Amino acid sequence: MFMNYPISFISLGRVSACSILASVAFIIPIPRAVSSVLLDINSNGTMTSDPGGNTFGWSFSVGSQSITIGALGIWDKDSDGLSGSHQVGLWNSLGVLIDSATIKSGTDSVLYQGFRYETLSSPVILNAGATFYLGALYPTSGDEMVQFNGSYTFDSAITYSGTRFSTADTLSFPDQINSSVNGFFGPNAQTTAVPEPQEAYAIVCIGLLSFAFWRWKRCAARRLKDESLFFNNPEKTAASCHWQ
C-alpha cells in the first residue's frame, strides 16, 4: 500500500509540471525570427554598369525596431552568375565601416531572390532610428545595377533615404549623392528581426520551470532511496520534496 503513494505522487508531480510547461508555451507564443531582405527588385527597369573602380549603393534609416544584418549581397541580373567578385560594405552615418563581405564571381555565392550573398562572420545590430549606407565596389563593367524605372520594394523595417556613390577606386564610404537617378540598386543585405523583450521573457520562464521540475524530480529520486524513511513515514517523505 505504501509503495503506491509516492509513485502516484511522483507521477502526479510530473504530469502537473509538464502541464504547466505546455500551458506556458501555449499561452506565451515564441515567434520565430524571420529572415528577409532590405531590397527586392521586382522588375529590372534601366540597367547600368560601371566602367570600373567605383562604389555604388544607397542609404536607409531603421524604423522603430532594431534589426540585425546576417549577410551582405549584390544583385545578379539574370541569376546566372557574376562576371567578377564584388566587395560589399555596410557603414554607419559617420562613415565607419561596420562590416563587409566579398561576393564571389560566378555562382559560388548563395543566390536568394536575385541577389548573391555571403554570410558575415557574426551578425551586426542596426539600432532603431539610425541611418546606414550600403555600397558595392564594381571593379569591372560586367555586372549591372538598376538605375531608372525599375520596380522595387523595401523591407517595412527601413525607409529608403537616397542614392549614394563614391569615386574612389577601392571599397569606400558612398557619401556622395546623385539625385539624377532613381537609385544604384546593386548591393543588398539579409536581415533578421531582433526579438522583442517579452519573447525573451517567455523563453526564460519556460527555462526556469524546466529547472524547477528537474530539481523536484532529483529530490524525489533521492528520497525514495531511503527505504526506511519511506516505510516509516511516506507522507513525510513526499512532503519533504519541496524545491530542495
C-alpha positions as CSV (number, residue, x, y, z in Angstrom):
1,M,0.0,0.0,0.0
2,F,2.8,2.4,0.9
3,M,4.6,1.8,-2.4
4,N,1.7,3.2,-4.4
5,Y,1.7,6.5,-2.6
6,P,5.0,8.0,-3.6
7,I,4.8,6.6,-7.1
8,S,1.5,8.3,-7.6
9,F,2.8,11.5,-6.1
10,I,5.8,11.5,-8.5
11,S,3.6,10.7,-11.5
12,L,1.2,13.5,-10.5
13,G,4.0,15.9,-10.0
14,R,5.5,15.1,-13.4
15,V,2.1,15.5,-15.1
16,S,1.5,18.8,-13.3
17,A,4.9,20.2,-14.2
18,C,4.5,19.1,-17.8
19,S,1.0,20.6,-17.9
20,I,2.4,23.9,-16.6
21,L,5.2,24.0,-19.2
22,A,2.7,23.2,-22.0
23,S,0.3,25.8,-20.8
24,V,3.0,28.5,-20.7
25,A,4.3,27.5,-24.1
26,F,0.7,27.8,-25.5
27,I,-0.3,31.0,-23.7
28,I,3.0,32.8,-24.5
29,P,3.9,32.0,-28.1
30,I,7.5,32.4,-29.0
31,P,7.8,33.9,-32.5
32,R,10.5,32.6,-34.8
33,A,12.9,35.1,-36.2
34,V,12.1,35.5,-39.9
35,S,14.9,36.3,-42.4
36,S,14.1,38.9,-45.1
37,V,16.0,41.3,-47.4
38,L,16.2,45.0,-47.3
39,L,15.6,45.4,-51.1
40,D,13.6,43.3,-53.5
41,I,13.8,44.2,-57.2
42,N,10.6,43.2,-58.9
43,S,11.4,44.3,-62.4
44,N,14.7,45.4,-63.9
45,G,14.0,48.8,-65.5
46,T,17.0,50.6,-66.9
47,M,20.4,49.0,-66.2
48,T,23.8,50.5,-65.9
49,S,27.2,49.0,-65.5
50,D,30.2,50.9,-64.1
51,P,33.3,51.2,-66.2
52,G,35.2,50.1,-63.1
53,G,36.5,51.1,-59.8
54,N,33.6,53.0,-58.1
55,T,31.4,52.2,-55.1
56,F,27.7,52.4,-55.7
57,G,24.8,51.9,-53.3
58,W,22.1,53.6,-51.3
59,S,21.2,54.7,-47.7
60,F,18.4,53.9,-45.4
61,S,17.1,54.6,-41.9
62,V,15.9,51.9,-39.5
63,G,12.4,52.2,-38.1
64,S,11.2,51.8,-34.5
65,Q,12.6,48.3,-34.1
66,S,16.3,47.4,-34.3
67,I,17.3,44.8,-36.9
68,T,20.3,42.5,-37.4
69,I,22.2,42.0,-40.6
70,G,23.4,38.5,-41.2
71,A,24.6,38.6,-44.8
72,L,25.6,41.1,-47.5
73,G,24.9,40.6,-51.2
74,I,24.8,42.0,-54.7
75,W,22.3,41.7,-57.5
76,D,22.8,39.1,-60.1
77,K,20.7,40.4,-63.0
78,D,19.8,37.1,-64.7
79,S,20.7,34.9,-61.7
80,D,23.2,33.1,-63.9
81,G,26.4,34.1,-62.1
82,L,28.5,37.2,-61.6
83,S,31.2,38.2,-64.1
84,G,33.6,39.2,-61.2
85,S,33.8,39.3,-57.5
86,H,32.5,42.3,-55.5
87,Q,33.2,43.7,-52.1
88,V,30.0,44.9,-50.3
89,G,30.2,47.2,-47.3
90,L,27.9,48.5,-44.6
91,W,28.6,51.9,-42.9
92,N,27.1,54.0,-40.2
93,S,26.2,57.7,-40.8
94,L,29.7,58.7,-39.6
95,G,31.3,56.7,-42.4
96,V,32.6,54.0,-40.1
97,L,32.7,50.6,-41.9
98,I,30.6,48.2,-39.8
99,D,31.3,45.1,-41.8
100,S,31.9,43.9,-45.3
101,A,31.8,40.7,-47.4
102,T,33.2,39.6,-50.7
103,I,30.7,38.1,-53.1
104,K,32.4,35.5,-55.3
105,S,32.4,35.6,-59.1
106,G,30.3,33.0,-61.0
107,T,27.7,31.1,-59.0
108,D,29.7,30.3,-55.9
109,S,27.9,32.7,-53.5
110,V,24.4,31.8,-52.4
111,L,21.6,33.1,-54.7
112,Y,18.4,34.3,-52.9
113,Q,15.7,36.4,-54.7
114,G,18.0,37.5,-57.4
115,F,20.9,38.5,-55.2
116,R,24.0,36.6,-54.3
117,Y,25.0,36.6,-50.6
118,E,27.9,35.9,-48.3
119,T,27.3,35.4,-44.6
120,L,29.0,37.7,-42.1
121,S,31.3,36.2,-39.5
122,S,28.8,37.4,-36.9
123,P,25.5,39.3,-37.2
124,V,25.5,43.0,-36.6
125,I,22.7,45.0,-34.9
126,L,21.5,48.2,-36.6
127,N,19.9,50.4,-33.9
128,A,16.4,51.8,-34.4
129,G,16.2,55.3,-35.8
130,A,19.8,55.3,-37.1
131,T,20.9,55.8,-40.7
132,F,23.2,53.4,-42.6
133,Y,24.8,53.0,-46.0
134,L,25.1,50.1,-48.3
135,G,27.7,50.1,-51.1
136,A,29.3,47.7,-53.5
137,L,32.6,48.0,-55.4
138,Y,32.2,47.4,-59.1
139,P,35.8,46.8,-60.3
140,T,34.7,45.8,-63.8
141,S,31.9,46.8,-66.1
142,G,30.5,43.2,-66.4
143,D,27.8,43.3,-63.7
144,E,24.8,45.7,-63.8
145,M,22.6,47.5,-61.3
146,V,19.2,49.2,-61.6
147,Q,19.2,53.0,-62.1
148,F,15.8,54.0,-63.6
149,N,12.2,52.8,-64.0
150,G,12.6,49.6,-62.1
151,S,10.0,48.2,-59.6
152,Y,11.4,47.6,-56.2
153,T,10.2,47.0,-52.7
154,F,12.0,47.9,-49.4
155,D,11.6,46.0,-46.2
156,S,9.0,47.6,-43.9
157,A,11.6,47.8,-41.1
158,I,13.5,50.5,-43.0
159,T,13.0,53.7,-45.0
160,Y,15.0,54.4,-48.2
161,S,16.8,57.7,-48.0
162,G,18.7,58.1,-51.2
163,T,21.2,57.1,-53.9
164,R,24.9,57.1,-52.8
165,F,28.2,56.6,-54.5
166,S,32.0,57.1,-54.2
167,T,34.5,57.6,-57.0
168,A,37.4,56.1,-55.0
169,D,39.0,53.0,-56.7
170,T,38.6,50.9,-53.6
171,L,35.5,50.0,-51.5
172,S,34.8,53.3,-49.9
173,F,32.1,55.1,-47.9
174,P,29.5,56.2,-50.5
175,D,28.8,59.6,-49.2
176,Q,28.1,61.4,-52.5
177,I,24.6,61.9,-53.7
178,N,23.3,61.5,-57.3
179,S,19.7,62.9,-57.5
180,S,19.5,62.5,-61.2
181,V,18.9,58.7,-61.0
182,N,16.3,56.7,-59.1
183,G,18.9,54.6,-57.4
184,F,22.0,52.5,-57.6
185,F,20.3,49.2,-56.6
186,G,23.0,46.6,-56.6
187,P,24.1,45.9,-53.0
188,N,21.7,44.4,-50.6
189,A,21.5,42.8,-47.1
190,Q,19.7,40.0,-45.4
191,T,18.0,40.8,-42.1
192,T,16.6,39.1,-39.1
193,A,14.2,40.8,-36.7
194,V,15.6,41.4,-33.2
195,P,13.2,39.5,-30.7
196,E,11.0,41.7,-28.6
197,P,11.8,41.6,-24.8
198,Q,8.6,39.7,-24.0
199,E,9.8,36.9,-26.3
200,A,13.0,36.6,-24.3
201,Y,11.0,36.6,-21.1
202,A,8.9,33.7,-22.3
203,I,12.0,31.7,-23.0
204,V,13.4,32.4,-19.5
205,C,10.1,31.5,-17.8
206,I,10.0,28.1,-19.6
207,G,13.6,27.5,-18.7
208,L,13.0,28.3,-15.0
209,L,10.0,25.9,-14.9
210,S,12.1,23.2,-16.5
211,F,14.8,23.7,-13.9
212,A,12.3,23.6,-11.1
213,F,10.8,20.3,-12.3
214,W,14.3,18.8,-12.7
215,R,15.1,19.8,-9.0
216,W,11.9,18.3,-7.8
217,K,12.5,15.0,-9.7
218,R,16.0,14.8,-8.3
219,C,14.8,15.3,-4.8
220,A,12.1,12.6,-5.2
221,A,14.6,10.1,-6.5
222,R,16.9,10.8,-3.6
223,R,14.2,10.3,-1.0
224,L,13.0,7.1,-2.5
225,K,16.4,5.6,-2.0
226,D,15.9,5.8,1.8
227,E,13.6,2.8,2.2
228,S,13.4,3.1,6.0
229,L,12.3,6.7,5.9
230,F,9.8,5.8,3.2
231,F,8.1,2.9,5.0
232,N,8.1,4.6,8.4
233,N,6.5,7.8,7.2
234,P,5.7,8.1,3.5
235,E,3.8,11.3,4.0
236,K,6.8,13.0,5.4
237,T,8.9,11.7,2.5
238,A,6.6,13.2,-0.1
239,A,6.1,16.4,1.9
240,S,9.9,16.9,2.2
241,C,10.4,17.2,-1.6
242,H,9.8,20.9,-2.0
243,W,12.5,22.7,-4.0
244,Q,15.5,21.4,-2.1
